[in-house]
Amino acid sequence: MIILTALRLAPLPVRLPQILSSKAWIHFVALTIFTLITIIFQYITLKSRAFSQITDSDPTLVIQNGKILEQNLNQMRVKFNELTMMLRQKDVFDLTTVDYGILEPDGTLSIALKPENQPVTAKDMHMHPPPQKLMTELIIDGALMKEKLAERNKDSRWLTEQLKKQNLTIQDIAFAAILPNDKLYIDLYKDRLSDKTSTDEEKKRN
């Protein structure tokens, strides 16, 4: 009792550390409880399908055969102008080309175009294009990444031949990569220097 009375009678600068420490403790406890509740809530949602259906909405059909299903749209509290905006974001400007439009629980719109409006693919034309490759970074700031050559079934001899054709060395190269078509893309330091020189000359003229 004497200690509490002394704290109450003490000046504010003296009592401030005790006040701050008590408030920080309350915030820490509240944050810990909130984190535990969130983890438990997520665990129950993953384990219980019934609970998940209560907390999370199911995908909802809002467009069918080019027609808007107004009742479903109203249930999801989505306006017509919001729906047309989401269609435009999918590069759809003609509602009649949509076979199905489904509003997902996260608020995004998934669409399936009618067969006659779907883009033509290589499979539709009975074509068999080669497997798609990615661009492979090979040289960055004059440093060669040898392991990248092996990824594209190349070796140092192949790279040397490519550089000899252009009278270049690895030290001349700021960035180089093997393109998907197996061609070598090269960007030189000299390109940057020439751009900088031309900019400096223009400044001097001005």
BELDALIN-V968349 format. One record per run of one state. SS is the DSSP state (hx for helix, st for strand, lp for the rest). FROM is the first residue (numbers start at 1). TO is the last residue. Records with the same first field share a line. If there is no record, write none. Layout:
BEGIN
SS=FROM-TO  FROM-TO
END
This chain:
BEGIN
lp=1-1  10-11  48-48  56-59  65-66  69-69  76-79  90-94  104-108  114-114  118-135  141-142  145-145  152-155  166-169  179-183  206-206
hx=2-9  12-47  49-55  70-75  80-89  95-97  115-117  146-151  156-165  170-172  189-205
st=60-64  67-68  98-103  109-113  136-140  143-144  173-178  184-188
END
